[in-house]
């Protein structure tokens, strides 16, 4: 990329302004405003590129976008909108334009020792097992907030665990530090031997884009090969009734969505959530930095989940787990939220 230009020209040129992205975009669906759509935002990027607008004049829309990449799945021209968004934020979210909360979040995971502090009460944080074909990426905030996820993944699969690992850099790449995010992904790839398993959809997409998809596997991709060995999760003698919330980056970035469904169909009474592929509003730091807008995005999903009368709503990403649990509790919806690795760990139990 030309250092004098914020965006890679060939990526901007690919958009043909056809409008297929409009109904797929959560913020456009809410506002019905062109500027809040992928097409509208790309036009803002083009205006910055040719000097018609300053980068500061586009700051609001660079923040309002969830970065869910649903537009990529429906784009006939193959626009790499996720990459453009990362370039946009790397140009716009600097200096006074960088939110203080975001600065603190990035600081917390910028060094390996800080990441280990986040998981101080997670025993896997200090574990180093013998070499296996797969190494597990413990994640940064996941190892502190949801330590049972890595424990469940380790129970289900034979995985190498190296507690002395840092962040994959997804948080940086998605929030204005693209170069640093790539650097951290490469370092993690060097720290972890063999193939890498991650229980975070957003991390999987970022890590795969930097060190290659041949080395990075989302948890359900690997477990899918053993699906016939799994036993049903029962509640009062009946299969638990569950639905899946897709991870945006996992579905739209890596096109991984069939494997977790196949697993859940094997061990539960699986029901397809109508808006499963729609963003839940977590979107990495979005639910923290734009809490009010995040709640608006979730409103439709809350109604869908409540209507299905589920025992569990299953996630494949820690940010989604947090968002689902927080928003369902706020609305007093009793459906339990669980990561797929934790739910599979129940398959050896007689009752959930």
C-alpha positions in Angstrom: 0.0 0.0 0.0 1.2 3.5 -0.9 2.3 5.0 2.4 0.7 8.3 1.4 -2.7 6.7 1.0 -4.7 5.2 3.8 -6.4 2.5 1.6 -5.1 -0.1 -0.8 -6.3 1.2 -4.2 -7.2 -2.2 -5.7 -9.4 -3.0 -2.8 -11.4 0.3 -3.1 -11.7 -0.2 -6.9 -13.3 -3.6 -6.5 -16.6 -2.2 -5.1 -19.1 -1.6 -8.0 -21.8 0.0 -5.8 -24.4 -2.6 -6.7 -26.1 -2.4 -3.3 -26.3 -6.2 -2.6 -24.6 -5.4 0.8 -27.4 -3.1 2.0 -29.9 -5.6 3.5 -27.0 -7.6 4.9 -25.6 -4.7 6.9 -27.0 -4.5 10.5 -26.5 -0.7 10.8 -28.1 0.0 7.5 -31.1 -2.2 8.5 -31.5 0.0 11.6 -31.0 3.4 10.1 -31.9 2.9 6.4 -29.2 5.5 5.7 -26.8 5.0 2.8 -23.9 6.4 4.7 -24.3 3.6 7.3 -24.0 0.8 4.7 -20.8 -0.9 3.4 -21.3 0.9 0.0 -21.8 4.2 1.7 -18.7 3.7 3.9 -16.6 2.7 0.9 -17.6 6.0 -0.8 -16.4 7.8 2.4 -13.1 5.9 2.1 -12.8 6.9 -1.6 -13.5 10.6 -0.7 -10.6 10.4 1.9 -8.4 8.7 -0.6 -8.7 11.5 -3.2 -8.7 14.3 -0.6 -12.3 15.4 -0.7 -12.7 14.5 3.0 -10.3 14.4 5.9 -10.0 11.1 7.8 -11.4 12.9 10.9 -14.6 13.6 9.1 -15.3 9.9 8.7 -14.6 9.0 12.3 -18.2 8.4 13.3 -18.9 5.8 10.6 -15.6 4.0 11.1 -16.8 3.5 14.7 -20.5 2.8 14.0 -19.6 -0.1 11.7 -19.7 -3.5 13.6 -17.1 -5.0 11.3 -19.2 -8.2 11.1 -18.3 -8.8 7.4 -21.7 -10.0 6.5 -21.4 -7.8 3.4 -18.6 -10.0 2.1 -20.7 -13.1 2.0 -23.2 -11.4 -0.4 -20.8 -9.3 -2.4 -20.7 -10.4 -6.1 -17.5 -8.4 -6.7 -15.6 -10.0 -3.8 -14.9 -6.8 -1.9 -12.6 -7.4 1.1 -14.5 -5.0 3.3 -12.9 -6.3 6.5 -9.4 -5.4 5.3 -10.6 -2.0 4.2 -12.2 -1.4 7.7 -8.9 -2.4 9.4 -7.0 0.1 7.1 -9.6 2.8 7.8 -9.4 2.5 11.6 -5.6 2.3 11.5 -5.7 5.7 9.8 -8.5 7.2 11.8 -8.1 5.9 15.3 -4.9 7.6 16.2 -3.9 10.2 18.8 -6.9 12.1 20.2 -9.3 9.9 18.1 -8.4 6.8 20.2 -10.9 6.1 22.9 -9.4 5.8 26.4 -11.2 2.5 27.1 -9.7 1.1 23.9 -6.3 2.3 24.9 -6.6 0.4 28.1 -7.8 -2.8 26.4 -5.0 -2.8 23.9 -2.4 -2.0 26.6 -3.7 -5.0 28.7 -3.0 -7.5 26.0 0.1 -5.9 24.3 2.6 -8.0 26.2 2.5 -11.8 27.0 3.0 -11.3 30.7 0.0 -9.0 30.9 -2.1 -11.6 29.1 -1.0 -14.2 31.6 -2.1 -11.8 34.4 -5.6 -11.8 32.9 -5.8 -15.5 33.4 -4.1 -15.6 36.8 -6.8 -18.0 38.2 -6.8 -20.2 35.1 -4.6 -23.3 35.8 -3.9 -23.7 32.0 -2.2 -20.3 32.2 0.8 -22.1 33.9 0.6 -25.4 32.1 3.0 -26.8 29.5 2.1 -30.3 28.3 3.9 -32.7 25.9 3.8 -32.0 22.2 0.7 -33.1 20.3 -0.4 -32.4 16.8 -2.6 -29.5 17.9 -1.8 -26.6 20.3 -4.6 -24.6 21.9 -4.7 -20.8 21.7 -5.8 -19.8 25.2 -6.9 -16.3 24.1 -6.4 -13.2 26.1 -9.6 -12.0 27.8 -11.2 -15.5 27.2 -8.7 -17.2 29.5 -9.7 -14.8 32.3 -13.5 -14.4 31.7 -14.3 -17.9 30.5 -11.5 -20.3 31.8 -13.8 -23.3 31.5 -13.8 -23.1 27.7 -10.2 -24.0 27.3 -10.6 -26.7 30.0 -13.6 -28.2 28.1 -11.6 -28.1 24.8 -8.7 -29.9 26.5 -11.1 -32.5 27.8 -12.6 -33.1 24.4 -9.4 -33.2 22.3 -5.8 -34.1 22.7 -4.2 -30.7 22.7 -0.8 -29.2 23.6 -1.1 -26.4 26.1 1.5 -23.6 26.4 0.5 -21.1 29.1 3.3 -18.7 28.2 1.6 -17.3 25.1 0.4 -13.9 24.2 -2.5 -12.4 22.3 -3.1 -13.2 18.7 -3.4 -9.5 17.8 -7.0 -9.6 16.6 -7.9 -6.9 19.1 -5.2 -4.6 17.7 -5.9 -5.4 14.0 -9.6 -4.6 14.4 -9.1 -1.5 16.4 -6.6 0.8 14.7 -3.2 -1.1 15.1 -3.2 -3.3 12.0 0.6 -3.6 11.7 0.9 -4.5 15.4 -1.9 -7.0 15.1 -0.1 -8.8 12.3 3.2 -8.8 14.3 1.5 -10.4 17.3 -0.1 -13.1 15.2 3.2 -14.0 13.7 4.8 -14.2 17.1 2.0 -16.4 18.4 2.5 -18.7 15.4 6.1 -19.1 16.4 5.3 -19.7 20.1 2.8 -22.5 19.4 4.0 -25.7 17.6 2.1 -27.6 15.0 -1.5 -26.8 14.2 -3.3 -24.2 16.3 -6.8 -24.7 17.7 -8.8 -21.7 18.8 -12.1 -21.4 20.6 -12.6 -17.9 19.4 -14.1 -17.2 15.9 -12.7 -13.7 15.7 -9.2 -14.8 16.6 -9.4 -17.7 14.2 -10.1 -15.4 11.2 -7.3 -13.0 12.1 -4.7 -15.6 12.9 -5.5 -17.5 9.7 -5.2 -14.4 7.6 -1.7 -13.8 8.9 0.0 -17.2 9.4 -2.2 -19.3 7.0 -5.4 -21.3 7.2 -3.4 -24.5 7.0 -2.2 -23.9 10.5 -5.3 -22.5 12.2 -8.4 -24.5 13.1 -11.5 -23.5 15.0 -12.5 -26.0 17.7 -15.5 -27.3 15.9 -13.5 -28.0 12.7 -11.4 -30.6 14.6 -14.1 -32.1 16.7 -16.3 -32.5 13.7 -14.1 -35.5 12.7 -15.2 -37.2 15.9 -18.8 -36.3 15.8 -20.0 -39.9 15.7 -18.4 -40.6 19.0 -20.3 -37.9 20.9 -23.3 -38.8 23.2 -26.5 -36.8 23.6 -26.8 -34.1 26.2 -30.0 -34.9 28.1 -32.3 -32.9 30.3 -34.9 -35.0 32.1 -34.3 -37.8 29.7 -34.8 -35.7 26.6 -32.2 -34.1 24.3 -31.5 -30.5 25.2 -33.1 -28.0 22.9 -30.4 -25.7 21.5 -29.7 -23.1 18.8 -26.4 -21.7 17.6 -25.3 -18.1 17.3 -22.7 -17.8 14.6 -19.4 -15.9 15.0 -19.4 -13.3 12.3 -15.7 -13.6 11.5 -15.9 -17.4 11.6 -18.9 -17.5 9.2 -18.2 -14.6 6.9 -14.4 -14.6 7.1 -13.6 -18.3 7.1 -17.0 -19.7 5.9 -17.1 -22.1 8.9 -20.7 -22.7 10.1 -21.7 -26.2 9.1 -19.3 -28.0 11.5 -20.7 -26.6 14.8 -24.2 -27.3 13.5 -23.4 -30.9 12.7 -22.0 -31.4 16.2 -25.0 -29.9 17.9 -27.4 -31.9 15.7 -25.6 -35.1 16.9 -25.9 -34.3 20.7 -29.0 -32.1 21.0 -32.4 -31.2 19.7 -31.0 -28.5 17.3 -33.2 -25.6 16.2 -32.0 -23.1 13.6 -32.1 -19.5 15.0 -33.7 -17.4 12.2 -31.0 -14.7 12.6 -28.1 -17.0 13.5 -25.8 -15.4 10.9 -26.7 -11.9 11.9 -24.3 -10.1 14.3 -25.3 -10.2 18.0 -23.8 -6.8 18.5 -20.7 -7.9 20.4 -18.3 -7.2 17.5 -15.1 -7.3 19.6 -14.9 -4.0 21.4 -18.2 -2.7 19.9 -20.4 -3.7 22.9 -18.1 -1.8 25.2 -17.4 1.3 23.1 -20.9 1.7 21.6 -23.1 -0.1 24.2 -26.3 1.7 23.2 -26.0 0.8 19.5 -25.0 -2.8 20.5 -28.2 -3.2 22.3 -30.2 -2.0 19.3 -28.5 -4.6 17.1 -29.4 -7.3 19.7 -33.1 -6.4 20.0 -34.3 -8.6 17.1 -32.2 -11.5 18.2 -33.5 -11.4 21.7 -37.1 -11.8 20.4 -36.0 -14.7 18.2 -34.3 -16.5 21.1 -37.2 -16.0 23.5 -39.7 -17.3 20.9 -37.8 -20.6 20.4 -38.0 -21.6 24.1 -34.5 -23.0 24.2 -32.6 -24.7 26.9 -29.3 -23.3 25.6 -28.1 -20.8 23.0 -24.6 -21.9 21.9 -21.8 -19.6 20.9 -18.4 -20.2 19.2 -16.8 -16.9 20.3 -16.1 -15.4 23.8 -17.4 -12.0 22.8 -20.6 -13.5 21.6 -20.9 -15.5 24.9 -20.5 -12.3 26.9 -23.0 -10.4 24.8 -25.6 -13.1 24.8 -25.4 -13.7 28.5 -25.5 -10.0 29.3 -28.3 -9.0 27.0 -30.5 -12.1 27.8 -30.1 -11.4 31.5 -31.0 -7.8 31.1 -34.2 -8.8 29.3 -34.9 -11.6 31.9 -34.8 -14.3 29.2 -34.0 -17.6 31.0 -32.2 -19.4 28.1 -28.7 -20.4 29.2 -25.7 -19.3 27.2 -22.8 -21.7 26.7 -19.7 -22.0 24.5 -19.8 -25.1 22.2 -16.8 -26.6 23.9 -18.5 -26.5 27.3 -21.7 -27.9 25.9 -19.9 -30.8 24.2 -18.2 -31.5 27.6 -21.7 -32.2 28.9 -22.2 -35.0 26.4 -20.6 -37.5 28.8 -23.1 -36.6 31.5 -26.5 -38.3 32.0 -28.2 -35.0 32.5 -27.1 -31.4 31.8 
